[in-house]
Amino acid sequence: MTAPATVLIVDDSMTMRALIRNALRNDPGIEVVGEAANPFEAREKMKALDPDVVTLDVEMPNMNGIDFLQKIMQLRPTPVIMVSNLTAPGASETLEALEIGAFDCIAKPGAGSNTFDTLPGLIKEAAQAKGPLIRRRGRVAAPVSRPARSQRTAHEITCSSTGPELIGIGSSTGGVEALTQVLADFPADCPPTLIVQHLPAAFTGSFAARLDRLCPAHVSEAKDGDVLRPGHVYLAPGGGRHMVLRKAMQPYISLVADDPISGHRPSVDVLFASIAKNFKGRSSGVILTGMGRDGAQGLLEMRKCGSRTLAQDEASSLVYGMPRVAYEIGAAEKRVPLARVTRQIFA
């Protein structure tokens, strides 16, 4: 019998700690092993209890949750689920936490809603990421900080005539951190790049805007009918529609409300299949960290059509699910550490 996932609850509110505990108490696959009212108490309990997962508030006395998350990821990597009013959809703290390495974020219950319904399943998924995080100890970086686009010098990585004419990227859990690192090294004149990152609908616009501030290329949330242009990166809107590449006189983006694929909409598989159909042999596909198998079959279609295909390696993945399946079914030509993904794309 599999041991239950152990959880440490960190929140300065006794009432909120009780709500979280009650949301988890009836799941035999979860054991709450401790509670802490502030980061200093939490640090000692993490040393003593070694929990599989930590739930962490943002607003706390003495040290806020974002600063504590940074210390956890650097000194004692552990899957962390941010639980806070400040992690409501679109909040900048949410994106910062995900960049630092939080497994996921969930809002505290509001009037008439109970967002904790999904917390047990999320914790059991997060517990599976503990091993990969431990292997990455000391290698989890702070959020990327780059000068304004107008202040940047010529970039080291450049496009070439033999490189791809189009790039497709798929990612899920851990993808906010991974995409930030990958796109920060993209050349400003990169080929049109289409990305599906599994995020709730209200997050993708804020994430695209954040990437646009950090990256040499222009990043935007994709819109139905967008004509693809060099130097532009298009992030699929979260929730509700798949992002599909179509081709008329010029290639363009279509957002379609078809059924979910592999449990996701937008789905990486759908995007990659449309790239395989319309850009045979002239594109590159990349699968980054994420749980499940979304994107593996689509990447295989791209490879069969002559595209170059890559998957993030296990050591650098927060969750080695999507890239593992892609490599095992022969969809990815090679596995690449996150730090080398961008250079491999443009090699």
N, C-alpha and C positions, 0 to 999 in steps of 0.2 A: 504494500500500500504506500502511495506517495505521501511524503510528509507534507503537512499544510504549509502554505506560505506564511512566514512570520512578518508582522507589521509593527512599526513604531509610529505612533500618532504624535505629531508635533503641532501644537496650536496653543496660544495663550488663553483661549477661551475654554473654560471647563465645559460649558454647554456644547460648544462645537466638538470638543473631543468626545463627549458622550454621544452626539449624533453620529459621528463617524464610527465609533465603536458599535453602536446599535445597528448601523447599516451592514456591519461585517459579521456580527455575532452568530447569525444563523447559517453561515456558510462553512461546512466542515473542511473546506479546502483552505481556510484562512484562520490564523491564530494571532490575535492582538497580544503582543508580548510586553508592551510598555507604552507609556505616554509621557510627554514632556511639555512643559509650559513655555520654554524658551530654548534658543539654540545651545546655550551652555549646558543646560540639563540634558538636552538631546545628544550632544557630543559624548557625554559620559555614558549615556544609556546605549548609544550605538556601539561603543567600545565593549560594554559589558554583555549586550544582548546579540550583537551582530545580526540585525534584522535583514530579511530578504528585501523588504520594501519600506520606504519611509513616506508618510504623507506629511506635507509641509505647508504651513501658512506663509503668506508673504509679510503681512504686517504683524510684527512681534516686538516686544521690548528688547533693548540692548543691541540686537543685531537683526536686520531684516532677513526674510527668507531667501532673497536672491543672493545676498552676500554669503549666507550659510550654505546655500546650494553650491556656490562656487568652491567653497572649502571642501564640501563633501566630494565633489567630482575630482578635485585635485589630490586629496589626502586619503579618502576612504570611499572610492566609487561604489555607489549603491543606487539602485533604481529609486527615483523620487517622483511622486505624483504631487504636483502643486495643487493645493486646495484653498481657494481664497476668493473673496469678492474682487480682488485685483486681477484675477486670472479670467475675468469675464471675456467673452469673445472680443477680439480687437485690441485688448489692453496691451500696451507696450511691454509690460512686465511679463506677459505670457510668452511673447516671442523671445524676450531675453532669457527667460528660464529654459525654453526649448533649445535655444542656441547653446546655452551652457551645458546642457545634457539632461534636463528633466525628461523622464519617460513620457509624461503627458501632463495635462492640466485639466482641472475640473473646477467649476464654479461652486461656491457654497449655495445651498438651497435658498431660493427666493420665495416670495409670496406665491402660493399656489403651485409650486414646482418642487420636485425632489430630484435634484441632479445626482444624488447618491445612489440611485437605482442601478447605475452602471458601474459603480465603484468596485464591487467584488470581482467582477470579470476583469476589470482593468488591473487590479492588484495581482491577480493570478497570472496575467500576461506579463506584467512588469517583473514578477519574480523570476521568470525565465531569462531575463536580461542580466541578472546579477553576475553570472560567470564572465560574459563578455566585458562587462564594466570593470571587473577586478583585473582582467588581463590588460586593460587599458590604463591602469593606475599611473598617474603622473603624466599622462599624455592627453588629457582632456583640456582643451584650451579655453581661454576666456573668449567672450563674444568678439567677433572680428570688428576692428575699428580702422577705418580707412579714411584718407582725406577726401574732400569733395572732388567730384569728377574733373572739374576744371583745374584742380591743383595737381593731378596725377602726372607722372612722367611716363615715358614710353614703357609698355609692359614687356616683361621678359618673354612670355609665351605669345607667339604670333601665328596667324593663319598662313596656310600655304596653298599653292595651286593643286596639290595632291590631297589636301584634307577634305573633310566632309562638306557637303553643300547644305546639310540640315542635321541637327542634333536632337535626339529625343532622350529625356531622362525621366526615370520613375523612382519614387522613394516613398517611404512611409515612416514608421516609428524611428526616431533619430534623424530623420531627413532634414529637419530645419537646420540643425547643426551642420550636417554633411553638405547640403546645398549651399549654405553660406560660405563654407570653405572652398567648394568647387568653383562657384561663380565668382568669388573674389579674385580668382586667377584667370578668368576668361579675358581674352583680348577684347578691346572695345569694338573691333570690327568683326566679331565672331559671326559665323553663319546663323541664320534663324534657329532658335532653340526653343523647343516645346517641352514643358515640364508638367507632370502630374505628381503632386505631393498630397498624400492623404491628410486633409485638414478639414475641420468644420467650415461651413460657408463663410462665417463672419471673420475668419482668420486670414483667408488668402489675400484679400485686398491689402491688409496691413502688412502681411509678409512680403508681398510684391513690392510695396513702397519701401520697406526696410531694405530689401535686397537692392533696389534701385539706388539707394543712397550709398551702399557699400561697394557696389560692383562697377567695373569699367563699362560694361555693356548696359543698355537701357532694359530695365525689367518692369513688366506691367502685368496686371491680371488680364487674361485673355478675354476678348469680347467676340461675340458671334459676328463673323464676316471680316475679322482682322486679316488683312493681306500681309503675308510674311515679308519682313525686311531684314537685311543684314544688320548686325549690331543690336538686335533686339531679342529679348528672352521673354517668352509668353508662359505665364503660370496659369494652369487650369483653375477656374473658380471652383471652390469647394461645394459639394452637396447639390444634387439635382440633375446635372447634365454631364455627359461625356464630352471630352474634347477630341475632335476628329480633324485630321488634315484632309482637305479636299483640293482638287486641282482643276482649274478652268484655264483661262489665259494666264493667271498667276496662282500660285498656291495660296490657300487661305484657310482660316480656322472656322469650323462649324461646331456649335455647341448643341448637342442632341439629347433629348430626355428619354433615351432607351432604358431598358431594364438594367439593374446593377450587374456587373460581371465580377466574379470572385468576391462578391459581397461589397463591391465598391462602385461608386458613381460620383466623380469620374474614375475611370479605370485605366491603369497603365496599359493593360492588354489592348484595350480599344484604340488608344493613341498609337501604340507601336504597330498594330495591324494596319492602320491607315497609312502610316509612314512606309511600311513594307510595300503596300499596294501602289503608292504614288511616287516613291523615291527609291526604286530598285537599285541597290549598289552604290547609291550616292549619299548615303546617310550613315550616322553612327548612333548606336543605342547604348544606354547605360542604365544599369539597375543598381541603386544604392540601398543602404540599410532599410529594413522593414520586415514586419511580421507577415506571414502568409506566403502566397505564391503569385500575387497579382504582378503581371508584367513578364513573367517567364515565358509563357506561350507566345506572346506578341514579340518578344525579343528573338525567339526562335524563328518566327516568320521573317523578321528582319534579316537574320543571319542567312537563312535559306535564299533570300533574294540578293545576297551579296554585300550586305551592310557589315561594317565593323561593329563588334559588340563587346561590351565590358561589363563586369560585375565587381562591386566592392568586395574586398576580401573579408574573411571572418574576423581577423584580429582587430580591424578598424571599424567593424560594424557594431552599432549598439544592439541590433537584433539581426542575426544572420539567418533570415528566413527567405525573403524574396531573392537575394543574390545567391543563396545556396541552391534553391530550386532551379534558378536560371542556369547555373553552372552544371548541375547534375543532369539536366535534360539536354545539355549540349547547346544551349542558347547563347551562352557567353564564351567567346574565344579564350578569354583569360580573366583571372582574378587579380585585382589591383588594389593596393593600399589607398585609402582615401587621399593621402597627401600627394599621390601620383596620378590621380584620376584625370585631372585637367590636362596634364602634360601628355598622357596617353591618348586622350581624345584628339589632340592636335598634332600628334607625332606623325 
